[in-house]
Amino acid sequence: MNIVIFGASGGVGRCLIEQALAQNHHVTAAVRNPAAVNIIHEQLRVVSCDVFDAAAVSQAIAGQDVVFCTLGTDAEAPTTLYSAGAQNIVQAMQAHQVRRLIFLSNFGVLSEKAQDLPGAVLLFLIKCFIPHTLADHRRALEKIREHAPEWIVVRPMALTNGAWGGRYRTVVDGLPAKGMRIARADVADFMLQQATSDDYLYQVPAIAY
């Protein structure tokens, strides 16, 4: 399978590269700075791509079977990274007849209600500290829902650098009870499964341990 990963130099994106290559997929890593991807593999192609550049996004998506987006930013200021990226990605998917998009979002992007006190505290904190990120993730989700042919948007809980385990919980509505964290490697594992599964098609699952 031919897949492209936008934001491939980040934590989840890098895990996606490694796991996809291990499963014998052909991977295009679309990143602003190709030097940030130091993986060398005969089935990996690294291309320079700014998601704000519609032409570059279109070129990266041409010939792909599935699109992954794991964009991220540390900025606390207002941003359009996710919504602009989503807009350019879904337009290119339509142009090149690529059907499936798996998009990394964030818990708190919906009107979730926590099932316990720790979850409620986590929701409160994330809404306080990254309100602009969540707002743009909501704009991105709206564009994806309206224009992507097939899509799954993933809401991980607090990300860690733990090892891949392959065992985690997902819920479509709300947040996993007592689920505070999830390793980036397991988020990548879940996202990669969605390339060939319809279990969460057109849904926004949350994932945690």
Secondary structure, 3 states (H helix, E strand, C coil): CEEEEECCCCHHHHHHHHHHHHCCCEEEEEECCHHHCCCCCCCEEEEECCCCCHHHHHHHHCCCCEEEECCCCCCCCCCCHHHHHHHHHHHHHHHHCCCEEEEECCCCCCCCCCCCHHHHHHHHHHHHHCHHHHHHHHHHHHHHHHHCCEEEEEEECEEECCCCCCCCEEECCCCCCCCCEEEHHHHHHHHHHCCCCCCCCCCCCEEEC
